[in-house]
Amino acid sequence: MDIGVIGSGMVGRALTGKLVELGHDVVVGTRDPGKLDEWLGQVGGAARVASNAEAAGHGEIVVNSTAGVGALDALTLAGEENLEGKVLMDVSNPLDFSGEGLPTLFVEDTDSLGERIQRSFPNARVVKTLNTINASVMVNPNLVGDGDHTVFVSGNDADAKARVTELLRSFGWRDVIDLGDISTARGTEMAIQLWLRLMMALGNFNFNFKIVR
Amino acid sequence: MDIGVIGSGMVGRALTGKLVELGHDVVVGTRDPGKLDEWLGQVGGAARVASNAEAAGHGEIVVNSTAGVGALDALTLAGEENLEGKVLMDVSNPLDFSGEGLPTLFVEDTDSLGERIQRSFPNARVVKTLNTINASVMVNPNLVGDGDHTVFVSGNDADAKARVTELLRSFGWRDVIDLGDISTARGTEMAIQLWLRLMMALGNFNFNFKIVR
């Protein structure tokens, strides 16, 4: 499948590597292609680097793996016309790293970054997912607990959620919970505050939530 | 052990029932003892009802199971002198039910209700716990997934956390994660927003988070 990845930080790189490994044709969008040369060499050259607009235009599915604080700007660069009708898989979190200590949320629980993105790009089909999980576990759920844990999807479009769920299953995810419409991203985005305290208490990133029921 | 329970809603009743079953001497604090008569009959009379002050004065451990919005008022009625040096097990959540739809948090992620209680009663030893779990599962973890899921503790006092952990183990909890000081209650309190969406999506209350690591 043709996939565009907007955001080339740790999460974007992990997802790109996995998508290439699965045989997808990936274009990574960035404002500074030069800085990605070394990393692209590691991926094996099967991914291309381009502008955000080219990456978005390329993808049937477009991934938003930007730092949350820059998400709307990066997607504006990607261009509304390039997101029209697309599945926009949003894995970002609304975290503000500018203060001391652990990052804080820049969205309160009466809104979410997922909803802001959906409102800003009403013709994109936003699916919030993977934002409760560390990059290494996102693309390799078997890294912890034999993959017996949970990933969530939130979005207004059932077909878009089905396509994202299929992609997640190809990563190895077995327990995918559909929380409901995009407003349910409020739940997963706020849960990052528990994730951060667990990361501090456990002393590593390799853990995940399982919903036992 | 002598235990005082402040707050006689669903959570306070579930905890009182379990504590009585385990042989503890429980006094439930309320502003309206009459309304508890029928329920007390069901518990078997092994718990007594009294004022918040009497309940707090009675307990070596005092449980705050009030609705979060009334927690500080109820504990003020309980009296600072009755909480002095006590383990104050806070199971409340900072939820505002006054709007339409799902409740919202009345504390942002730069503070928590657990911290507010600790600041208001500096000589109490506040331990936040059980607030991520439904009342029926709190007191009977085996109700879901053979009890193979997680409860969190947050607090500044190691001895208080150890005593609460011992009490949790007597309820059947096997996986107790110490998140750190009372500020880590920010994590568990915000996670209630994910819990609420899960409750809606799953259509019931009997589930819990397990931290797979």
HADDOCK unambig.tbl for C-alpha pairs under 7 A between the chains (distance, minus, plus):
assign (segid A and resid 104 and name CA) (segid B and resid 109 and name CA) 6.43 0.50 0.50
assign (segid A and resid 105 and name CA) (segid B and resid 109 and name CA) 6.93 0.50 0.50
assign (segid A and resid 109 and name CA) (segid B and resid 104 and name CA) 6.44 0.50 0.50
assign (segid A and resid 109 and name CA) (segid B and resid 105 and name CA) 6.94 0.50 0.50
assign (segid A and resid 144 and name CA) (segid B and resid 212 and name CA) 6.76 0.50 0.50
assign (segid A and resid 144 and name CA) (segid B and resid 213 and name CA) 5.60 0.50 0.50
assign (segid A and resid 145 and name CA) (segid B and resid 212 and name CA) 5.85 0.50 0.50
assign (segid A and resid 145 and name CA) (segid B and resid 213 and name CA) 6.13 0.50 0.50
assign (segid A and resid 149 and name CA) (segid B and resid 212 and name CA) 6.78 0.50 0.50
assign (segid A and resid 179 and name CA) (segid B and resid 197 and name CA) 6.28 0.50 0.50
assign (segid A and resid 179 and name CA) (segid B and resid 198 and name CA) 6.39 0.50 0.50
assign (segid A and resid 179 and name CA) (segid B and resid 201 and name CA) 5.25 0.50 0.50
assign (segid A and resid 180 and name CA) (segid B and resid 201 and name CA) 6.64 0.50 0.50
assign (segid A and resid 184 and name CA) (segid B and resid 197 and name CA) 6.17 0.50 0.50
assign (segid A and resid 186 and name CA) (segid B and resid 193 and name CA) 6.88 0.50 0.50
assign (segid A and resid 187 and name CA) (segid B and resid 193 and name CA) 4.54 0.50 0.50
assign (segid A and resid 187 and name CA) (segid B and resid 194 and name CA) 3.67 0.50 0.50
assign (segid A and resid 187 and name CA) (segid B and resid 197 and name CA) 6.26 0.50 0.50
assign (segid A and resid 188 and name CA) (segid B and resid 194 and name CA) 5.59 0.50 0.50
assign (segid A and resid 190 and name CA) (segid B and resid 190 and name CA) 5.66 0.50 0.50
assign (segid A and resid 190 and name CA) (segid B and resid 191 and name CA) 6.15 0.50 0.50
assign (segid A and resid 190 and name CA) (segid B and resid 193 and name CA) 6.72 0.50 0.50
assign (segid A and resid 191 and name CA) (segid B and resid 190 and name CA) 6.15 0.50 0.50
assign (segid A and resid 191 and name CA) (segid B and resid 191 and name CA) 4.51 0.50 0.50
assign (segid A and resid 191 and name CA) (segid B and resid 194 and name CA) 6.21 0.50 0.50
assign (segid A and resid 193 and name CA) (segid B and resid 186 and name CA) 6.88 0.50 0.50
assign (segid A and resid 193 and name CA) (segid B and resid 187 and name CA) 4.54 0.50 0.50
assign (segid A and resid 193 and name CA) (segid B and resid 190 and name CA) 6.72 0.50 0.50
assign (segid A and resid 194 and name CA) (segid B and resid 187 and name CA) 3.67 0.50 0.50
assign (segid A and resid 194 and name CA) (segid B and resid 188 and name CA) 5.60 0.50 0.50
assign (segid A and resid 194 and name CA) (segid B and resid 191 and name CA) 6.21 0.50 0.50
assign (segid A and resid 197 and name CA) (segid B and resid 179 and name CA) 6.27 0.50 0.50
assign (segid A and resid 197 and name CA) (segid B and resid 184 and name CA) 6.16 0.50 0.50
assign (segid A and resid 197 and name CA) (segid B and resid 187 and name CA) 6.26 0.50 0.50
assign (segid A and resid 198 and name CA) (segid B and resid 179 and name CA) 6.39 0.50 0.50
assign (segid A and resid 201 and name CA) (segid B and resid 179 and name CA) 5.25 0.50 0.50
assign (segid A and resid 201 and name CA) (segid B and resid 180 and name CA) 6.65 0.50 0.50
assign (segid A and resid 206 and name CA) (segid B and resid 213 and name CA) 6.41 0.50 0.50
assign (segid A and resid 207 and name CA) (segid B and resid 211 and name CA) 6.65 0.50 0.50
assign (segid A and resid 207 and name CA) (segid B and resid 212 and name CA) 5.45 0.50 0.50
assign (segid A and resid 207 and name CA) (segid B and resid 213 and name CA) 4.39 0.50 0.50
assign (segid A and resid 208 and name CA) (segid B and resid 211 and name CA) 5.72 0.50 0.50
assign (segid A and resid 208 and name CA) (segid B and resid 212 and name CA) 5.33 0.50 0.50
assign (segid A and resid 208 and name CA) (segid B and resid 213 and name CA) 6.75 0.50 0.50
assign (segid A and resid 209 and name CA) (segid B and resid 209 and name CA) 6.08 0.50 0.50
assign (segid A and resid 209 and name CA) (segid B and resid 210 and name CA) 5.72 0.50 0.50
assign (segid A and resid 209 and name CA) (segid B and resid 211 and name CA) 4.95 0.50 0.50
assign (segid A and resid 209 and name CA) (segid B and resid 212 and name CA) 6.18 0.50 0.50
assign (segid A and resid 210 and name CA) (segid B and resid 209 and name CA) 5.71 0.50 0.50
assign (segid A and resid 210 and name CA) (segid B and resid 210 and name CA) 4.95 0.50 0.50
assign (segid A and resid 210 and name CA) (segid B and resid 211 and name CA) 6.24 0.50 0.50
assign (segid A and resid 210 and name CA) (segid B and resid 212 and name CA) 6.50 0.50 0.50
assign (segid A and resid 211 and name CA) (segid B and resid 207 and name CA) 6.65 0.50 0.50
assign (segid A and resid 211 and name CA) (segid B and resid 208 and name CA) 5.71 0.50 0.50
assign (segid A and resid 211 and name CA) (segid B and resid 209 and name CA) 4.94 0.50 0.50
assign (segid A and resid 211 and name CA) (segid B and resid 210 and name CA) 6.24 0.50 0.50
assign (segid A and resid 212 and name CA) (segid B and resid 144 and name CA) 6.76 0.50 0.50
assign (segid A and resid 212 and name CA) (segid B and resid 145 and name CA) 5.85 0.50 0.50
assign (segid A and resid 212 and name CA) (segid B and resid 149 and name CA) 6.78 0.50 0.50
assign (segid A and resid 212 and name CA) (segid B and resid 207 and name CA) 5.46 0.50 0.50
assign (segid A and resid 212 and name CA) (segid B and resid 208 and name CA) 5.33 0.50 0.50
assign (segid A and resid 212 and name CA) (segid B and resid 209 and name CA) 6.18 0.50 0.50
assign (segid A and resid 212 and name CA) (segid B and resid 210 and name CA) 6.50 0.50 0.50
assign (segid A and resid 213 and name CA) (segid B and resid 144 and name CA) 5.60 0.50 0.50
assign (segid A and resid 213 and name CA) (segid B and resid 145 and name CA) 6.13 0.50 0.50
assign (segid A and resid 213 and name CA) (segid B and resid 206 and name CA) 6.42 0.50 0.50
assign (segid A and resid 213 and name CA) (segid B and resid 207 and name CA) 4.39 0.50 0.50
assign (segid A and resid 213 and name CA) (segid B and resid 208 and name CA) 6.75 0.50 0.50
